[in-house]
Amino acid sequence: MKNKLYIFLSIICYVVSFFILLFCIKIRLTPNINLNTSSRLTLLLIVCVLIYLGGLILIKKLDYNKKILKVNLIIYFLIYTVTIFSLTLFDEIYGRQGLIIIDWDKDLLNQYLESSFNIIPFNTIKLFTQGYMNGIVNYKNFSVNIIGNLLAFMPYGIFLPLIFKSTNKYYRFLITMILIVVIIELLQFVTMSGSCDIDDLILNVLGATIIYWVSRIKLINLLIKKVFLFE
């Protein structure tokens, strides 16, 4: 009887998470439904928690194969990756256009290059930092452009080594992170959706690198593996 109850609870967790995820997709594809970024991220977090609980019940209570949580981890990785692409390419709050190839003309291109394109390392970081310290840039703009870019890709420092064993070697992890961020930056340039900035690359990769090395600390590494039941 207990086993049936646990199976039922696990199925409920997965089914509810599936329907919440469908709702999130519907919101993303329906222009007249307005839900702010924080609310959408909260819904996605609930999806991940429910998926985790579903797998946890199967493993802890019913002694199922631990590969279930590896599958869950891949789902988290995909959800997070889609979320990152959504925020950087589609989120209207930040002025994103989406994957629409702009009908380029010289004036439009020049305007974009002047306002949203930077290939000089640390130039944007310096401008926002000095602007914030001098009171020209408010905290929201500073946090979104500097702190936000530093934090945005940090979870990859955990996801990639756990899912793809080859990225346990730092140089492979670094190359993978650079490729992911460069693809996003190039898509932003091609669609003129957001800025194409080398400082975004620096901050994104730096954030992921920090978490990568923090997760190498023995106690933290054991904690991460216990959370995902890899130990």
N, C-alpha and C positions, 0 to 999 in steps of 0.2 A: 504493500500500500504506500509506504514511504517513497519507494523508488518511483512509483507512478506520479506522486505529488511533485517530486523533484524534476522529473521529465516535463511535467505540465508547466512548472514555473520557468524552466529553461526555455521551453517553446514560447511561452508568453513574452519573455524578455526579448527573444529574437524577433518575434512577430511585431511587437510594439515598436521596436527599433527600426524595423523595415518600413513600417507605415509613417513613422516620423521622418525617416529619410526621404520617402516619396513626397511627403508634404514639403520638405525643404527644397526638393527639386522643382516642385510645382511653383513655389514662391519665386524661385530663381528664374523660371521660364514665363511667369505671368506678370506683365508690366504693371497692371493695376493693383497688385497686392504689394503693399509697402510694409516691410519689416526691417528694422534697423540692423546694423551689422552685429551688435552685441546679442540681440535676440536670436539671430540666425546661428551664431557661434554657440550660444547656450543650448539650442536644440541639437546641434551636432555633438556637443559634449554629452548630452543625455543619451543620444544614440550610442556613443562609444561606451558609456557606463553600462547601459543595458546589455550590449553585446558582451562586455567583459563579465557581467554577472551571469549571463546565460552559459558562457564557457566555464566559468568558475564552478557553477552548480554541477555541470556534467563531469568535471574532473575531480572535484573534492568530494562530492556526495555519491557519484555513480562510478568513479574510477575509470572514466573514459581516457582515451589516448591524449597525452598532453599536446599533441600537434594541433588540437582544436584552438588553443590560445595563440599558436603561431599563425593560424589562419586569421584569427581575430586581429592580430597585430598587423597583418597585411591589409586588412580592411581599414584599420585606423590610418595606416600609411596612405592608402588611396584617398580616404576621406580628407585627410589633412592636405594632401597634394592638390586635390580638386579645389579645396577651400583657398589655398594660396593662389592658385591660378585665377580663381573667381575674384578674389580681392584685388589682385594686381591688374586684371584685364577687364573685368565686367562690373565692378562695384561703382554704381553711379555716384555714391556719396563722395568718392575720391576722384570723380570726373573721368571714369574709365569709359572707353568707347566699345570695348568688346573686340572680338576677332573680325573686324570689318576693315578690309583694305581701303584705306583712304584714297580718294581721287586726288592724288598728289598734284600740286602745282608749285611753282617756284616760290611764290609768296608764302604759302602755307608751310612749305618745307623750311624756309628761312626763319619763319616765326617759331617753328618747333625747335630748330637747332639753337636759336637764341635763348629760348625760355626753358626748354625741357631736355636738353642734350648736353652731357658733360663727359669728356674723356680725360680730364685732368684729375689725377688721384688726390683725394682729400680736399678738393676745392669746395664741394658742397658741404662736407662736414665742417670745414672751417667757417663758411658763411653762416650756417645755421647756429653753430656754437657761439661765434662772436655776436651774431644777431640776438641770440637769446640772452647772453651775458650783458649786452648793452640795452636790453629792453625793447629791441626792434621786432624780434620774433617772439610770439607768445609761446607758452608752454605746450599747448596742443600741437602747434605746427612743429615745434622742436621734437616733441615725443614721437609724433607720427613718422617724421622723416629720419630721425637719428635713432632713438631708442626702439621705435617700431621695427625699423630695418634690421637692427641688431638682434631683436628677439624673434622675428618672424620665422627664421629657418632653424632655430635652436633644436626643435624636436627631431630634425634630421640627424643630429649628432647621436641620437639613440636609435631611431628607426633603421637607418641604413646598416649599421654594424650588426644589429640583431637579425635583420631579414636577409641581408646579402653578406655572407661571410667574407667575401673577397674584400669588402670595404673595411674590414678590421685593420688592414694595413693603411696607415694614415695617407700615404701618397695617392692611393686609389680612392679613398674617401674624399680627399681634397679635389681630385680631378672630377669625380662624380658631382660634387657640390658646385664646382665652377661651371660645369656643363648645364646643370639644372638652372642656375641663376642666369647664365648667359642666354639660354633659350628664352626665358621670361623677358629679359631685357630687350632682346632682339624683337620679340613679338610686340612689346610695347612700342618700340621704334617703328616697326613696319605699320602698325595700326595707329600710331600716334596716340596711344592710350596710356596716359601716365608718362613718367619721365624715363629716359634711357640714360643711366648714370653709372659710371664706374664706381662711384662711392657706394651705390646700392650693392654692387657686387662685393665690394670690400666688407661692408657691414654684415651682409647676409652670410657670407662665407666665414667671417670672423665669429659670428654668433654660433653657427653650427660647430665650428672648430672648438670653441670654449666648452660646449656641452660634450663634444666627442672626448676631449681630454679629461673633463671632470668625471665622465662615466668610466674612464679607465682606472680611476682610484678604486682600490680593491673593495672597500666596504660599500661604496656606492654601486659598483658593478654587481656585487652580490645582491644588493637590495633591488636593483632593476630586474635581475634575473628571477628573484623570488616573486616580485610583483607580477611578472608575466609567466610565473611557474615554469621557468626553464631550469630551475634547480630543485 
